[in-house]
Amino acid sequence: MDFSFSPEEQELIKEVRSFLQKEMTPALSEECEQLGHIYGGKEGRKFIQKFASHGWLTPNWPAEYGGLGTSATVAFAIREEMAYVGTPLVFVAAHMAGPTIMHFGSQELKDKWLLPIARGEVEFCLGYTEPQAGSDLAALAIRAVDKGDYFLLNGQKTFNTHAHVADYHWLGTITDPDAKKYRGMSLMIVDLKSPGIDIRPMVTMAGWQTNEVFYDDVMVPKENLVGDLNAGFFYVMHALDYERMFPLATYGSLIDEVAEYARTATVDGEPLAKNPIVRQKLAQMKVELAANRHLYYRLAHMLDSGQVPNYQASMQKLFATEVAQRIANTAMEALGMFGQLTKDSKWAVLAGKAERFYRTCVVETIYAGTSEVQRGIIALRGLELPRK
Ligand SMILES: Cc1cc2nc3c(=O)[nH]c(=O)nc-3n(C[C@H](O)[C@H](O)[C@H](O)COP(=O)(O)OP(=O)(O)OC[C@H]3O[C@@H](n4cnc5c(N)ncnc54)[C@H](O)[C@@H]3O)c2cc1C
């Protein structure tokens, strides 16, 4: 594994960093907080379309599809820069659907979607989970019936984050109810403005919105099918591998800010930075962040070697999201009662970031597959233990 960047790559990353420092506005920060750093809001679109015009949203894609042809390692470094300053960070179209279309989509599908995705002009939201199908995605019930030129869809999704601000649904649906488990699902791209779609909010404890999405006789053109009919389960698993690649720098920035705060704050007349427990805990987080970076860049290295990480992505997702929770806990402990204050309080420290991250980190170990599900994948594929 080569950890060094070439002078040109270093220059590119520096250019991205200075763009981010210059272009991050308070309005964008505010929107990112409200949307949980998921792409789709008005400010985010303005910002990302400018960012993407340099090819930076999908830098490792080929130039014909709007990228710069860099390594995945450079793309991962750019995502880390974005995470550190708190831009929109979760891109369903650019980071999950796009690579899946690139691997399995027809030429028509690639020509239609990849450039608009790379330019940040369209955003998708994930349409996997249903009330009876979360960890077990093969238990989907939403039905797509072949009507000749189009599919007719009926059913319900739940926990579909950002359906209210995205343009298209990246939808897993049953196309052959009689097929064996895993064999009757297809993947489709659905315009969320299609007649018959009803989106209802579910607000999380972090303050951002996920949704129920109801399909009532929704017509989806056949050309919106991704890859082969009834092969959707396989494509969804592939897209999930891409979803499970987490830059943790957003949480890393919290640790840096707590350390900075500790340098000047005093508790009972003593400098916080001299408190042995605070020092021990912050140091532990520094180690875990570094360990996570190794897991994260290993995924980039695998992509650069032509492999799609599978259980390795689960390892990083599992570790990163559990570290995120330990970071939020550590920040709360270090900041004491001040850490619990929201940013509206005049006594808030770090603009209420610890309190916000504490609420946000809970879901990290649930979406994209729970920690138990990741451990199951690692046991099965990483350790080659028998299926349960
Ligand atoms: C805030 C939020 C946002 C989300 N956003 C999206 C989204 O945008 N799109 C989308 O499609 N979904 C989304 N999800 C859904 C998420 O992916 C599921 O909640 C998750 O996969 C777990 O499914 P479940 O909630 O049905 O729990 P269940 O699958 O019912 O699991 C319940 C418990 O059982 C455990 N468990 C289940 N199966 C196993 C097993 N085989 N081995 C060991 N333990 C197991 C789980 O770990 C969990 O602790 C979101 C969820 C939340 C909470």
The ligand as an ORCA input file, in Angstrom:
! r2SCAN-3c Opt
* xyz 0 1
  C     -32.603      7.362     10.551
  C     -32.614      6.229      9.582
  C     -32.371      6.488      8.245
  C     -32.435      5.460      7.320
  N     -32.307      5.744      5.984
  C     -32.586      4.781      5.081
  C     -32.679      5.088      3.691
  O     -32.419      6.215      3.265
  N     -33.074      4.138      2.835
  C     -33.360      2.860      3.243
  O     -33.710      2.050      2.416
  N     -33.266      2.530      4.551
  C     -32.896      3.457      5.474
  N     -32.852      3.142      6.804
  C     -33.211      1.800      7.234
  C     -32.071      1.011      7.810
  O     -31.204      0.556      6.803
  C     -32.678     -0.133      8.611
  O     -33.305      0.460      9.738
  C     -31.651     -1.128      9.063
  O     -31.147     -1.846      7.966
  C     -32.232     -2.116     10.104
  O     -33.440     -2.616      9.685
  P     -34.734     -2.593     10.650
  O     -34.870     -1.209     11.161
  O     -35.859     -3.182      9.917
  O     -34.324     -3.496     11.878
  P     -34.381     -5.085     11.919
  O     -33.835     -5.635     10.651
  O     -35.745     -5.485     12.326
  O     -33.358     -5.382     13.075
  C     -33.707     -5.256     14.473
  C     -32.512     -5.700     15.289
  O     -32.204     -7.070     14.985
  C     -30.844     -7.170     14.575
  N     -30.725     -8.170     13.495
  C     -31.514     -8.267     12.395
  N     -31.085     -9.262     11.599
  C     -29.984     -9.768     12.192
  C     -29.070    -10.819     11.842
  N     -29.207    -11.514     10.712
  N     -28.036    -11.069     12.701
  C     -27.883    -10.364     13.850
  N     -28.730     -9.366     14.232
  C     -29.753     -9.077     13.407
  C     -30.454     -5.810     14.053
  O     -29.052     -5.596     14.162
  C     -31.250     -4.896     14.986
  O     -30.534     -4.692     16.183
  C     -32.711      4.142      7.761
  C     -32.896      3.885      9.125
  C     -32.850      4.900     10.032
  C     -33.093      4.592     11.484
*
